[in-house]
Amino acid sequence: MIDGPYYVLTVLGVLGTGLVAGVFCGFSTFVMRALAALPPAQGVAAMQAINVAALRPPFMLLFAGSAVLCAVLAVVTFVLWPDQGTVELLLGSALYLFGCFGVTMVANVPRNETLAKLDAGTPEAAAYWPTYVSEWSTWNHIRGIASAAAALLYVLALT
């Protein structure tokens, strides 16, 4: 059984990846649907405000801190190669680092940056909005599933 500081790191990994999965689940199940139902100018303006708020320390500490924690867990797992939970810890770390953090960087952030450059009330913003909602939501589903799977794998490593 995993114990000591390694146990604490794994529990923190469960907590971090699980909380991030919850945020993404909220966006996938109701936030993006509600924003898409608004007139484009209002939806664009609301999402632009959300994207600014997301960059503040509370969420960034959770999101980026979980990535750092997953990287530490992966390195510690390789160095110590524990008797139990090795596969689960490595898969959980990979899922969060690539399926959540990596997807965010290569798929969601570029779309957010494009949206940020648009004036919410313009025809260009209205034309881009449906594409943004569809593509951003698809990638959000992926990173939400990856985060939840990482949390589950970390829990399995503890059992």
VEXDREN-2710 file (C-alpha; in Angstrom, 1 decimal):
% VEXDREN-2710
k/r/px/py/pz
1/MET/0.0/0.0/0.0
2/ILE/1.2/3.5/-0.7
3/ASP/2.1/5.4/2.5
4/GLY/3.9/8.3/3.9
5/PRO/4.6/11.4/1.8
6/TYR/3.8/9.4/-1.3
7/TYR/0.3/8.8/0.0
8/VAL/-0.2/12.5/0.7
9/LEU/1.0/13.4/-2.8
10/THR/-1.4/10.9/-4.3
11/VAL/-4.4/12.1/-2.2
12/LEU/-3.5/15.7/-3.3
13/GLY/-3.5/14.4/-6.9
14/VAL/-7.0/12.9/-6.5
15/LEU/-8.2/16.2/-5.0
16/GLY/-6.6/18.5/-7.7
17/THR/-7.5/16.4/-10.7
18/GLY/-11.0/15.8/-9.3
19/LEU/-11.7/19.5/-8.7
20/VAL/-10.5/20.4/-12.2
21/ALA/-12.7/17.7/-13.6
22/GLY/-15.6/19.2/-11.8
23/VAL/-15.0/22.7/-13.2
24/PHE/-14.8/21.2/-16.8
25/CYS/-17.9/19.1/-16.1
26/GLY/-19.8/22.3/-15.2
27/PHE/-18.8/23.9/-18.4
28/SER/-19.6/20.9/-20.5
29/THR/-23.0/20.3/-18.9
30/PHE/-24.5/23.7/-18.5
31/VAL/-22.2/26.8/-18.7
32/MET/-21.5/26.5/-22.5
33/ARG/-25.1/25.6/-23.3
34/ALA/-26.3/28.6/-21.4
35/LEU/-23.8/30.9/-23.2
36/ALA/-24.7/29.4/-26.6
37/ALA/-28.3/30.2/-25.9
38/LEU/-27.6/33.9/-25.5
39/PRO/-27.4/36.3/-28.5
40/PRO/-23.9/36.1/-29.9
41/ALA/-22.7/39.5/-28.6
42/GLN/-23.8/38.6/-25.1
43/GLY/-22.3/35.1/-25.2
44/VAL/-19.0/36.4/-26.6
45/ALA/-18.8/39.1/-23.9
46/ALA/-19.7/36.6/-21.1
47/MET/-17.1/34.1/-22.3
48/GLN/-14.4/36.8/-22.6
49/ALA/-15.1/37.8/-19.0
50/ILE/-15.0/34.1/-17.9
51/ASN/-11.6/33.7/-19.7
52/VAL/-10.2/36.7/-17.9
53/ALA/-11.5/35.5/-14.5
54/ALA/-10.0/32.0/-15.1
55/LEU/-6.5/33.4/-15.3
56/ARG/-6.7/34.6/-11.7
57/PRO/-4.7/32.8/-8.9
58/PRO/-7.5/30.6/-7.4
59/PHE/-8.2/28.6/-10.6
60/MET/-4.6/28.8/-12.0
61/LEU/-3.2/27.5/-8.8
62/LEU/-5.6/24.5/-8.9
63/PHE/-5.1/23.9/-12.7
64/ALA/-1.3/24.5/-13.0
65/GLY/-0.6/23.2/-9.5
66/SER/-2.3/19.9/-10.4
67/ALA/-0.1/19.6/-13.5
68/VAL/3.0/20.2/-11.4
69/LEU/1.7/17.6/-8.8
70/CYS/1.0/15.1/-11.6
71/ALA/4.5/15.6/-13.0
72/VAL/6.0/15.1/-9.5
73/LEU/4.0/12.0/-9.0
74/ALA/5.2/10.6/-12.3
75/VAL/8.8/11.3/-11.5
76/VAL/8.6/9.9/-8.0
77/THR/6.8/6.8/-9.4
78/PHE/9.7/6.3/-11.9
79/VAL/12.3/6.8/-9.2
80/LEU/10.7/4.7/-6.4
81/TRP/8.7/2.3/-8.6
82/PRO/6.3/1.3/-5.8
83/ASP/5.0/-2.2/-5.3
84/GLN/1.4/-1.1/-5.9
85/GLY/-0.3/1.5/-8.0
86/THR/2.6/2.1/-10.5
87/VAL/0.5/1.7/-13.6
88/GLU/-2.4/3.7/-12.2
89/LEU/-0.1/6.6/-11.1
90/LEU/1.7/6.8/-14.4
91/LEU/-1.5/6.6/-16.4
92/GLY/-3.3/9.1/-14.2
93/SER/-0.3/11.5/-14.5
94/ALA/-0.2/11.1/-18.3
95/LEU/-3.9/11.6/-18.7
96/TYR/-3.9/14.9/-16.7
97/LEU/-0.7/16.2/-18.2
98/PHE/-1.5/15.4/-21.9
99/GLY/-5.3/15.0/-21.9
100/CYS/-6.1/18.0/-19.7
101/PHE/-3.2/20.4/-19.4
102/GLY/-1.8/19.7/-22.9
103/VAL/-5.2/19.9/-24.6
104/THR/-5.9/23.2/-22.8
105/MET/-2.7/24.6/-24.2
106/VAL/-3.0/23.5/-27.8
107/ALA/-6.8/23.6/-28.2
108/ASN/-8.7/25.7/-25.7
109/VAL/-6.2/28.6/-25.2
110/PRO/-5.7/29.4/-28.9
111/ARG/-9.5/29.6/-29.3
112/ASN/-9.7/31.8/-26.2
113/GLU/-7.0/34.1/-27.6
114/THR/-8.9/34.4/-30.9
115/LEU/-12.1/35.2/-29.1
116/ALA/-10.4/37.8/-26.9
117/LYS/-9.3/39.8/-30.0
118/LEU/-12.9/40.2/-31.2
119/ASP/-15.2/43.0/-30.2
120/ALA/-18.3/41.2/-28.9
121/GLY/-20.8/43.3/-30.9
122/THR/-19.2/42.9/-34.3
123/PRO/-20.4/40.6/-37.2
124/GLU/-17.0/38.9/-37.0
125/ALA/-17.6/37.9/-33.4
126/ALA/-21.2/36.7/-34.2
127/ALA/-19.8/34.6/-37.1
128/TYR/-17.1/33.1/-35.0
129/TRP/-19.2/32.4/-31.9
130/PRO/-20.9/29.2/-33.1
131/THR/-17.6/27.7/-34.2
132/TYR/-16.0/28.7/-30.9
133/VAL/-18.7/27.1/-28.8
134/SER/-18.7/23.9/-30.8
135/GLU/-14.9/23.4/-31.0
136/TRP/-14.1/24.7/-27.5
137/SER/-16.8/22.5/-26.0
138/THR/-15.5/19.4/-27.8
139/TRP/-12.0/20.0/-26.4
140/ASN/-13.5/20.8/-23.0
141/HIS/-15.3/17.4/-22.9
142/ILE/-11.9/15.7/-23.6
143/ARG/-10.0/17.5/-20.9
144/GLY/-12.9/16.9/-18.4
145/ILE/-12.9/13.2/-19.1
146/ALA/-9.1/13.1/-18.9
147/SER/-9.1/14.9/-15.5
148/ALA/-11.8/12.6/-14.1
149/ALA/-10.0/9.5/-15.4
150/ALA/-6.8/10.8/-13.8
151/ALA/-8.6/11.3/-10.4
152/LEU/-10.1/7.8/-10.7
153/LEU/-6.7/6.2/-11.5
154/TYR/-5.1/7.9/-8.5
155/VAL/-7.9/6.6/-6.3
156/LEU/-7.3/3.1/-7.7
157/ALA/-3.6/3.5/-6.9
158/LEU/-4.5/4.1/-3.3
159/THR/-6.6/0.9/-3.0
END
